[in-house]
Amino acid sequence: MTIFALKNKDKVVEKLTKYVEKNNMKSGVLLALGTLEQADLMIYNPKTKEYLSKHLGGPLEVASFIAVIGKDPDGNSHIHPHVTLSDKNFKSFGGHLKEGIVGATLEVVVIESDQVIERYADSGIGLNLIS
């Protein structure tokens, strides 16, 4: 297990993907708590095979963050992050994190596994699923 922090203005998904690539991680889980200045969330509609999107401005509290680490169908490092965020009125929003900008900090816990997690493109569902 490793623990580190992302800094103010860091792009969450970009930085975490680079961390996974740099450390040649096969698979694992990322957990995080902290704040975001802004975030772009998505929710998948399996009937239309399209994502619904929502942009949130901050400050946002990261109430929950979990991401599965694996490889995409092309063999590239991939993280699949989901979040629950709370705004200044304590209203919560959740979904797939397309990208977010760190506010004060984002404390990240990395739990690495030797298991190989590969994804394949499932055309019936329209997503890259775990093999």
Residue frames as a rotation matrix with the C-alpha (Angstrom) as fourth column:
MET 1
0.586 0.810 0.000 0.00
0.810 -0.586 0.000 0.00
0.000 0.000 -1.000 0.00
THR 2
-0.655 -0.732 0.188 1.17
0.739 -0.672 -0.044 3.53
0.158 0.110 0.981 -0.82
ILE 3
0.506 0.775 -0.379 -0.23
0.813 -0.575 -0.089 6.89
-0.287 -0.263 -0.921 0.31
PHE 4
-0.737 -0.673 0.065 0.48
0.660 -0.696 0.283 10.26
-0.145 0.251 0.957 -1.30
ALA 5
0.136 0.784 -0.605 -1.27
0.452 -0.593 -0.667 13.55
-0.882 -0.183 -0.435 -2.01
LEU 6
-0.084 -0.041 0.996 -2.16
0.934 -0.350 0.065 15.39
0.346 0.936 0.068 -5.19
LYS 7
-0.679 -0.314 -0.663 -1.72
0.568 -0.798 -0.204 19.13
-0.465 -0.515 0.720 -5.00
ASN 8
0.168 0.737 -0.655 -3.88
0.119 -0.674 -0.729 22.17
-0.979 0.045 -0.201 -5.72
LYS 9
0.241 0.113 -0.964 -4.70
-0.820 -0.507 -0.265 22.52
-0.519 0.855 -0.029 -9.44
ASP 10
-0.834 -0.517 0.191 -3.62
-0.354 0.768 0.534 18.94
-0.423 0.378 -0.824 -10.32
LYS 11
0.001 0.787 -0.617 -5.85
-0.938 0.214 0.272 17.13
0.346 0.579 0.738 -12.81
VAL 12
0.142 0.110 0.984 -6.99
-0.798 0.601 0.048 14.04
-0.586 -0.792 0.173 -10.90
VAL 13
0.865 0.270 0.422 -7.53
-0.028 0.866 -0.499 11.44
-0.500 0.420 0.757 -13.64
GLU 14
0.766 -0.634 -0.106 -4.53
-0.260 -0.155 -0.953 12.61
0.588 0.758 -0.284 -15.64
LYS 15
-0.003 -0.817 0.576 -2.16
-0.951 -0.176 -0.255 12.52
0.309 -0.549 -0.777 -12.64
LEU 16
0.207 0.134 0.969 -3.41
-0.658 0.752 0.037 9.17
-0.724 -0.646 0.244 -11.34
THR 17
0.989 0.115 0.094 -3.18
-0.001 0.636 -0.772 7.57
-0.149 0.763 0.629 -14.79
LYS 18
0.468 -0.884 -0.016 0.42
-0.488 -0.244 -0.838 8.81
0.737 0.399 -0.546 -15.11
TYR 19
-0.034 -0.440 0.897 1.20
-0.986 0.161 0.042 7.42
-0.163 -0.884 -0.439 -11.63
VAL 20
0.626 0.358 0.693 -0.16
-0.287 0.932 -0.222 4.00
-0.725 -0.060 0.686 -12.64
GLU 21
0.953 -0.293 -0.072 1.83
-0.003 0.229 -0.973 4.05
0.302 0.928 0.217 -15.90
LYS 22
0.274 -0.905 0.324 5.06
-0.772 -0.408 -0.488 5.22
0.574 -0.117 -0.810 -14.25
ASN 23
-0.222 -0.310 0.925 4.84
-0.895 0.441 -0.067 2.44
-0.387 -0.842 -0.375 -11.66
ASN 24
-0.615 -0.043 -0.788 3.87
-0.603 0.670 0.434 -0.18
0.509 0.741 -0.437 -14.28
MET 25
-0.602 0.467 0.648 0.89
-0.553 0.342 -0.760 -1.29
-0.577 -0.815 0.053 -12.18
LYS 26
-0.955 0.287 -0.079 -1.04
0.164 0.728 0.665 -4.33
0.248 0.622 -0.742 -13.44
SER 27
0.028 0.999 0.030 -4.09
0.313 -0.037 0.949 -3.73
0.949 -0.017 -0.313 -11.26
GLY 28
-0.790 -0.212 -0.575 -5.32
0.602 -0.090 -0.794 -2.46
0.117 -0.973 0.199 -7.96
VAL 29
0.395 0.919 -0.010 -7.58
0.860 -0.365 0.357 0.06
0.324 -0.149 -0.934 -6.30
LEU 30
-0.760 -0.497 0.419 -7.27
0.323 -0.848 -0.419 3.79
0.563 -0.184 0.806 -5.66
LEU 31
0.316 0.797 -0.515 -9.10
0.933 -0.162 0.321 5.41
0.172 -0.582 -0.795 -2.74
ALA 32
-0.683 -0.605 0.410 -9.09
0.533 -0.796 -0.287 9.15
0.500 0.023 0.866 -2.06
LEU 33
0.439 0.726 -0.529 -10.42
0.891 -0.427 0.154 11.96
-0.114 -0.539 -0.834 0.12
GLY 34
-0.669 -0.673 -0.316 -10.00
0.638 -0.738 0.221 15.71
-0.382 -0.053 0.923 -0.21
THR 35
0.194 0.709 -0.678 -11.36
0.117 -0.703 -0.701 18.64
-0.974 0.057 -0.219 -2.16
LEU 36
-0.347 -0.226 0.910 -11.93
0.925 0.078 0.371 19.57
-0.155 0.971 0.182 -5.79
GLU 37
-0.753 0.074 -0.654 -12.30
-0.097 -0.995 -0.001 23.00
-0.651 0.063 0.756 -7.38
GLN 38
0.072 0.771 -0.633 -14.38
-0.959 -0.121 -0.257 21.51
-0.275 0.625 0.730 -10.17
ALA 39
-0.643 -0.225 0.732 -15.37
-0.116 0.974 0.197 18.17
-0.757 0.042 -0.652 -11.61
ASP 40
-0.244 0.567 -0.787 -16.92
-0.953 0.009 0.302 16.64
0.179 0.824 0.538 -14.70
LEU 41
-0.513 0.190 0.837 -19.12
-0.347 0.846 -0.404 13.62
-0.785 -0.498 -0.368 -13.91
MET 42
-0.524 0.374 -0.765 -20.74
-0.758 0.206 0.619 11.13
0.390 0.904 0.176 -16.24
ILE 43
-0.242 0.503 0.830 -23.50
-0.424 0.714 -0.557 8.54
-0.873 -0.486 0.040 -15.91
TYR 44
-0.953 -0.197 -0.231 -23.89
-0.295 0.420 0.858 5.86
-0.072 0.886 -0.458 -18.60
ASN 45
0.084 0.996 0.042 -27.27
-0.788 0.092 -0.609 5.16
-0.610 0.018 0.792 -20.17
PRO 46
-0.658 -0.434 0.616 -27.17
-0.078 0.853 0.517 1.55
-0.749 0.292 -0.595 -21.43
LYS 47
0.306 0.846 0.437 -30.32
0.508 0.243 -0.826 2.02
-0.805 0.474 -0.356 -23.55
THR 48
0.975 0.065 -0.214 -28.81
-0.118 -0.661 -0.741 4.80
-0.190 0.747 -0.637 -25.65
LYS 49
0.472 -0.879 0.062 -25.16
0.881 0.474 0.007 3.78
-0.036 0.052 0.998 -25.10
GLU 50
0.096 -0.395 0.914 -24.38
0.261 -0.876 -0.406 7.40
0.961 0.277 0.019 -24.32
TYR 51
-0.515 -0.340 -0.787 -23.10
0.849 -0.077 -0.523 9.25
0.117 -0.937 0.328 -21.29
LEU 52
0.732 0.596 0.330 -25.02
0.450 -0.787 0.422 11.97
0.511 -0.161 -0.844 -19.52
SER 53
-0.328 -0.943 -0.050 -22.61
0.746 -0.226 -0.626 14.65
0.579 -0.243 0.778 -18.29
LYS 54
0.864 0.503 -0.027 -22.62
0.412 -0.675 0.612 17.21
0.290 -0.540 -0.790 -15.49
HIS 55
-0.242 -0.912 0.332 -20.06
0.400 -0.405 -0.822 19.90
0.884 -0.067 0.463 -14.72
LEU 56
0.733 0.416 -0.538 -19.75
0.646 -0.178 0.742 20.92
0.213 -0.892 -0.400 -11.08
GLY 57
0.102 -0.675 0.731 -18.05
-0.097 -0.738 -0.668 24.04
0.990 -0.003 -0.140 -9.77
GLY 58
-0.229 -0.325 -0.918 -16.48
0.778 0.505 -0.373 24.09
0.585 -0.799 0.137 -6.35
PRO 59
-0.540 -0.799 0.265 -15.69
-0.836 0.472 -0.279 24.04
0.098 -0.372 -0.923 -3.67
LEU 60
0.524 0.644 -0.557 -16.46
-0.571 0.751 0.332 20.32
0.632 0.144 0.761 -3.60
GLU 61
-0.053 -0.474 0.879 -15.73
-0.913 0.379 0.149 17.86
-0.404 -0.795 -0.453 -0.82
VAL 62
-0.266 -0.087 -0.960 -14.67
-0.594 0.799 0.092 14.39
0.759 0.595 -0.264 -1.97
ALA 63
0.266 0.481 0.836 -16.86
-0.952 0.268 0.148 12.22
-0.153 -0.835 0.529 0.25
SER 64
0.428 -0.149 0.892 -15.88
0.010 0.987 0.161 9.05
-0.904 -0.060 0.424 -1.58
PHE 65
0.367 -0.371 -0.853 -13.49
-0.930 -0.169 -0.326 8.14
-0.023 0.913 -0.407 -4.41
ILE 66
0.139 -0.363 0.921 -12.71
-0.137 0.914 0.381 4.67
-0.981 -0.179 0.077 -5.67
ALA 67
0.419 -0.077 -0.905 -11.05
-0.905 -0.113 -0.410 3.61
-0.070 0.991 -0.117 -8.90
VAL 68
0.721 -0.214 0.659 -10.19
0.163 0.977 0.139 0.20
-0.673 0.007 0.739 -10.35
ILE 69
0.042 -0.813 -0.581 -6.77
-0.817 -0.363 0.448 0.01
-0.575 0.456 -0.679 -12.02
GLY 70
0.391 0.045 0.919 -6.35
0.300 0.938 -0.173 -2.16
-0.870 0.343 0.354 -15.10
LYS 71
-0.793 -0.606 -0.056 -5.51
0.079 -0.194 0.978 -2.20
-0.604 0.771 0.202 -18.79
ASP 72
0.108 0.827 -0.552 -7.76
-0.682 -0.343 -0.646 -0.96
-0.723 0.447 0.527 -21.60
PRO 73
0.835 0.303 0.460 -8.42
0.052 0.788 -0.613 -3.11
-0.548 0.536 0.642 -24.71
ASP 74
0.803 -0.595 -0.042 -5.24
-0.197 -0.199 -0.960 -1.70
0.563 0.779 -0.277 -26.32
GLY 75
0.388 -0.657 -0.646 -3.13
0.782 0.606 -0.147 -2.72
0.488 -0.448 0.749 -23.30
ASN 76
-0.353 -0.479 0.804 -2.70
0.023 -0.864 -0.504 0.84
0.935 -0.159 0.316 -21.98
SER 77
-0.864 0.031 -0.502 -2.96
0.503 0.056 -0.863 1.70
0.001 -0.998 -0.064 -18.29
HIS 78
-0.316 0.863 0.395 -6.50
0.018 -0.410 0.912 2.63
0.948 0.296 0.114 -17.33
ILE 79
-0.970 0.178 -0.164 -8.26
0.174 0.044 -0.984 3.78
-0.168 -0.983 -0.074 -14.20
HIS 80
-0.323 0.937 0.133 -12.04
0.410 0.012 0.912 3.59
0.853 0.349 -0.388 -13.77
PRO 81
-0.961 -0.210 -0.182 -12.87
0.255 -0.406 -0.877 6.26
0.110 -0.889 0.444 -11.15
HIS 82
0.082 0.988 0.129 -16.19
0.545 -0.153 0.825 6.90
0.835 0.002 -0.551 -9.41
VAL 83
-0.912 -0.408 0.043 -16.84
0.221 -0.578 -0.785 9.67
0.345 -0.707 0.617 -6.89
THR 84
0.368 0.907 -0.202 -19.37
0.869 -0.259 0.421 11.10
0.329 -0.331 -0.884 -4.51
LEU 85
-0.736 -0.593 0.327 -18.96
0.499 -0.801 -0.332 14.85
0.459 -0.081 0.885 -4.14
SER 86
0.209 0.772 -0.600 -20.67
0.966 -0.258 0.005 17.28
-0.151 -0.581 -0.800 -1.78
ASP 87
-0.103 -0.203 0.974 -21.17
0.526 -0.842 -0.120 20.97
0.844 0.499 0.194 -2.53
LYS 88
-0.869 -0.338 0.360 -21.33
-0.050 -0.666 -0.744 23.97
0.492 -0.665 0.562 -0.17
ASN 89
-0.120 0.910 0.397 -24.99
-0.936 -0.237 0.260 23.19
0.331 -0.340 0.880 0.57
PHE 90
-0.571 -0.238 0.786 -24.08
-0.573 0.801 -0.174 19.58
-0.588 -0.550 -0.593 1.47
LYS 91
0.680 0.714 -0.167 -25.90
-0.585 0.392 -0.710 18.36
-0.442 0.581 0.684 -1.64
SER 92
-0.203 -0.793 0.574 -24.24
-0.232 0.608 0.759 15.25
-0.951 0.021 -0.307 -3.04
PHE 93
0.627 0.238 -0.742 -23.54
-0.773 0.068 -0.631 14.21
-0.100 0.969 0.226 -6.61
GLY 94
-0.008 -0.662 0.749 -22.04
-0.318 0.712 0.626 10.95
-0.948 -0.233 -0.216 -7.80
GLY 95
0.949 0.300 -0.095 -20.91
-0.200 0.343 -0.918 9.19
-0.242 0.890 0.386 -10.93
HIS 96
0.467 -0.807 0.361 -17.96
0.882 0.456 -0.122 8.36
-0.066 0.375 0.925 -13.13
LEU 97
0.489 -0.390 -0.780 -15.25
0.032 -0.886 0.463 11.03
-0.871 -0.251 -0.421 -12.77
LYS 98
0.859 -0.221 0.462 -14.26
0.476 0.014 -0.879 12.16
0.188 0.975 0.118 -16.26
GLU 99
-0.265 -0.946 0.187 -11.84
0.622 -0.316 -0.717 14.70
0.737 -0.074 0.672 -14.74
GLY 100
0.843 0.457 -0.285 -11.51
0.510 -0.506 0.695 16.90
0.173 -0.731 -0.660 -11.70
ILE 101
0.048 -0.807 0.588 -9.23
0.035 -0.587 -0.809 19.70
0.998 0.059 0.000 -10.55
VAL 102
-0.088 -0.164 -0.982 -7.81
0.920 0.365 -0.143 19.35
0.383 -0.916 0.119 -7.03
GLY 103
0.799 0.317 0.510 -8.74
0.040 -0.876 0.481 22.06
0.599 -0.364 -0.713 -4.51
ALA 104
0.611 -0.573 0.547 -6.62
-0.787 -0.364 0.498 22.12
-0.087 -0.734 -0.673 -1.35
THR 105
-0.595 -0.789 0.152 -5.46
-0.772 0.614 0.166 18.49
-0.224 -0.019 -0.974 -1.60
LEU 106
0.621 0.681 -0.389 -6.46
-0.710 0.699 0.090 14.98
0.333 0.220 0.917 -2.57
GLU 107
-0.247 -0.670 0.700 -5.08
-0.879 0.459 0.129 12.25
-0.408 -0.584 -0.702 -0.32
VAL 108
0.421 0.332 -0.844 -4.70
-0.796 0.581 -0.169 9.02
0.434 0.743 0.509 -2.32
VAL 109
0.012 -0.350 0.937 -4.33
-0.622 0.731 0.281 5.45
-0.783 -0.585 -0.209 -1.09
VAL 110
0.105 -0.081 -0.991 -3.00
-0.918 0.376 -0.128 2.93
0.383 0.923 -0.035 -3.62
ILE 111
0.165 -0.029 0.986 -3.60
-0.511 0.852 0.110 -0.78
-0.844 -0.522 0.126 -3.06
GLU 112
-0.150 -0.360 -0.921 -1.70
-0.987 0.108 0.119 -2.67
0.057 0.927 -0.371 -5.73
SER 113
0.555 0.324 0.766 -2.41
-0.343 0.928 -0.145 -6.21
-0.758 -0.183 0.626 -6.91
ASP 114
-0.617 -0.787 -0.004 -0.44
-0.396 0.306 0.866 -8.64
-0.680 0.536 -0.500 -9.08
GLN 115
-0.017 0.706 0.708 -3.65
0.587 0.580 -0.565 -9.82
-0.809 0.406 -0.425 -10.74
VAL 116
-0.968 -0.249 0.030 -3.86
0.157 -0.509 0.847 -8.73
-0.196 0.824 0.531 -14.37
ILE 117
0.015 0.992 -0.124 -7.10
0.416 -0.119 -0.901 -6.86
-0.909 -0.038 -0.415 -15.08
GLU 118
-0.959 -0.269 0.084 -7.75
0.167 -0.301 0.939 -6.45
-0.228 0.915 0.334 -18.78
ARG 119
-0.095 0.948 -0.305 -10.77
-0.207 -0.318 -0.925 -4.89
-0.974 -0.025 0.226 -20.41
TYR 120
-0.787 -0.027 0.616 -12.45
0.567 0.359 0.741 -5.75
-0.241 0.933 -0.268 -23.70
ALA 121
-0.803 0.527 -0.279 -14.86
-0.581 -0.796 0.171 -3.73
-0.132 0.299 0.945 -25.81
ASP 122
-0.627 0.702 0.339 -18.36
0.557 0.708 -0.435 -5.14
-0.545 -0.083 -0.834 -25.34
SER 123
-0.972 0.206 0.115 -20.31
-0.038 -0.619 0.785 -3.83
0.232 0.758 0.609 -28.34
GLY 124
-0.241 0.938 -0.250 -23.65
0.651 0.348 0.675 -5.08
0.719 0.000 -0.694 -26.97
ILE 125
0.371 0.320 -0.872 -23.36
0.903 -0.346 0.257 -2.96
-0.219 -0.882 -0.417 -23.84
GLY 126
0.708 -0.128 0.694 -21.12
0.331 -0.809 -0.486 -0.28
0.623 0.574 -0.531 -25.33
LEU 127
0.776 -0.471 0.421 -18.48
-0.629 -0.516 0.582 -0.28
-0.057 -0.716 -0.696 -22.59
ASN 128
-0.084 -0.850 -0.520 -15.02
-0.452 0.497 -0.740 -1.69
0.888 0.172 -0.426 -21.98
LEU 129
0.791 0.498 0.356 -15.65
-0.558 0.348 0.753 -4.46
0.251 -0.794 0.553 -19.43
ILE 130
-0.123 -0.815 0.566 -13.32
-0.914 0.315 0.255 -6.55
-0.386 -0.486 -0.784 -17.30
SER 131
-0.188 -0.048 -0.981 -12.45
-0.701 0.706 0.100 -9.85
0.687 0.707 -0.166 -19.02
